[in-house]
Amino acid sequence: MSSCARRPSQKTPISNFYLAGDYTKQKYLASMEGAVYSGKLAAEKIIDDYAANPAAFKSLSQPALAAASLAASVTAAAEIVDKSSSSL
Ligand SMILES: Cc1cc2nc3c(=O)[nH]c(=O)nc-3n(C[C@H](O)[C@H](O)[C@H](O)COP(=O)(O)OP(=O)(O)OC[C@H]3O[C@@H](n4cnc5c(N)ncnc54)[C@H](O)[C@@H]3O)c2cc1C
């Protein structure tokens, strides 16, 4: 079993709790690209969950909403990193 199989997904079993970091399950392990890419994956999972059930996010505090907005920005930045990594 590869180490990737044991790594945690960005989406956790805990509601509204997401993970980002190079140690999470993603394709650029142990690197800055991996750290950024994991942020993109986490942001995508937040956006997917929001689209599926916006009401679940209405009860979140102001900092959590700010984090969701930051997540959208990270997604945009990570797409730039992803494109430049794949062209190397
Ligand atoms: C010596 C060295 C050289 C490297 N060189 C390269 C390189 O050339 N290119 C490359 O792509 N990658 C390199 N890496 C790997 C790269 O640094 C990591 O992959 C990247 O920094 C991971 O980012 P991260 O945000 O996932 O975690 P981190 O950068 O480790 O950030 C985690 C943060 O969480 C904080 N933290 C931990 N526990 C807690 C807690 N309980 N409460 C609050 N805060 C906490 C830590 O202090 C840290 O600031 C190198 C790593 C090392 C060690």
The ligand as a Gaussian input file, in Angstrom:
#p B3LYP/6-31G(d) Opt

LIG

0 1
 C       14.530000      21.730000       5.026000
 C       13.358000      21.691000       4.083000
 C       13.540000      22.082000       2.771000
 C       12.481000      22.035000       1.867000
 N       12.669000      22.439000       0.567000
 C       11.636000      22.427000      -0.289000
 C       11.796000      22.861000      -1.635000
 O       12.878000      23.258000      -2.077000
 N       10.715000      22.831000      -2.454000
 C        9.493000      22.405000      -2.021000
 O        8.544000      22.407000      -2.799000
 N        9.323000      21.972000      -0.743000
 C       10.351000      21.973000       0.120000
 N       10.173000      21.546000       1.419000
 C        8.841000      21.053000       1.811000
 C        7.921000      22.242000       2.069000
 O        8.542000      23.140000       2.967000
 C        6.633000      21.687000       2.688000
 O        6.105000      20.695000       1.819000
 C        5.597000      22.790000       2.866000
 O        6.120000      23.837000       3.650000
 C        4.374000      22.216000       3.558000
 O        3.466000      23.256000       3.790000
 P        2.267000      23.044000       4.772000
 O        1.515000      24.333000       4.784000
 O        1.555000      21.795000       4.424000
 O        2.944000      22.768000       6.204000
 P        3.942000      23.674000       7.026000
 O        4.699000      24.618000       6.140000
 O        4.720000      22.699000       7.871000
 O        2.980000      24.551000       7.908000
 C        2.334000      24.031000       9.035000
 C        2.252000      25.154000      10.062000
 O        1.414000      24.724000      11.138000
 C        2.038000      25.125000      12.340000
 N        1.529000      24.248000      13.384000
 C        1.838000      22.956000      13.620000
 N        1.163000      22.478000      14.667000
 C        0.396000      23.492000      15.088000
 C       -0.551000      23.626000      16.147000
 N       -0.849000      22.612000      16.962000
 N       -1.166000      24.805000      16.310000
 C       -0.887000      25.855000      15.468000
 N       -0.016000      25.779000      14.451000
 C        0.616000      24.620000      14.282000
 C        3.524000      24.997000      12.098000
 O        4.258000      25.808000      12.990000
 C        3.620000      25.513000      10.664000
 O        3.794000      26.897000      10.602000
 C       11.211000      21.595000       2.315000
 C       11.048000      21.205000       3.662000
 C       12.094000      21.249000       4.523000
 C       11.878000      20.821000       5.958000

